Amino acid sequence: PIGYISITAKARDDWKEWWQNPENVTLYQFMAKDNIPFHTVIFPASLIGTGKNWTLLHHINAIEYLNYENTKFSKSRNIGVFGNDVKEIGIHIDLWRFYLLANRPEKNDSQFTWDDFIEKVNSEFIDNIGNMVNRTLVYLKKNFAGVIKDVALPESHRSFIEECKKEFDQVTEAYETVRLRDAVRTILAIGNRGNKFFQDMQPWEQIKTEPEKAHTTVSVLAYLVKNIAIALSPIMPDTSKGILEIMNINEYSWKDIGQFTGLNDHIVNQPSILHKKLDSKLAEKFRKQFSGKQSDFGRVELRVGKIEEVRQHPSADQLYWLSVDLGEKALRSIVAGLAKSYSPEELTGKRVIVLSNLKPAKIREIKSEGMILVCKHRNKMELLDGSRFNPGDIITADGEKTDHSEITIEEFNNIDLLVRDGFLMSGEQRCHIRGIPVETHELKTGKVC
């Protein structure tokens, strides 16, 4: 943590106005949960020990872990998307900010998946906030020359405004108490409220008989757009700025939030689309690009095996010593960590999937000539199902050249094998035996190990 001070000092001549000014500076820190002792005890104690008037920690905001596609982010293994990647792949930074804060692991670990990222950006933000901003300002510009009017409001509009003000107060409170995910969720709820109000009021019908009422409706919604732009400014600054530029508003402050007057006869600029929807096909592309693994399925020899005998490992309670029929002359000896999840009776006679070209190894003095493959997701585990196949059947994936020479466990771990939608996958290819897919039944997604 001492680097926080030194990097500030290197970047700014006025660093003492920040780090040695506790009367006027409030220090908030954001980090993962495993850093809490350093920043709450060791770092402040070190500063106090110098005897100088340092700015000490006021509030620490620690989060749980964000995981990546059913595994952990790993810079060393190139698993996951990182800041330098975000700069290069062409998705606006504000959409990342939105998703990561909406999915922020404030109380429990959360998961980043490309499918969820694209779905939430499109459905929760663009189809919600983006849609409400665009339809409001386009309608105002097209039908009323972009002019906002302050007029006496009917009860329906006053009630709508009061509910919006309550929610904007909740947004402010969430920011001040560093509940950023709640702030995002409340802003999305306000967007949904605005879309519903637009739909309920039907200004396209009102304008036919009551043009003043239609003008009032979209003027109220224009104020809502302004307020949403201010609410978004701490987390989506470019998007907020873009909305306010369309609205022709150059000066604002947080004190303006919740106000629905003060822009009488103000004229908005020509509306434009904030963000284009993301193509769902990008999920497959980026999932493969940032998996850190090679498809290289042809390097693994996966055979169907029938478990003929199950014995308790003589020196490990959690391990079984199995005799497995792989369609060869002799049974294979395989040590497997299945004792916590399966009884000997459940395993005997079961047909499973075996990594059969794994380099043999001794595990607690027992020779192991392969590995029984399972799907794991969080704290659950399930054997891959080989019940429809015969011992010795080999699993294939289309388009893969085979090299079934001996493989190490490290090489296997770097090969892209997972379960998605209940099917064994190599990258984006479904694995099969004679066209019949290899499946799981309980776990529909997870890593294969």
Order of alpha helices (4+ residues) and beta strands (2+ residues): alpha-alpha-beta-alpha-beta-beta-alpha-alpha-beta-alpha-alpha-alpha-alpha-alpha-alpha-alpha-alpha-beta-beta-beta-alpha-beta-beta-beta-beta-beta-beta-alpha-beta-beta-beta-beta-beta-beta
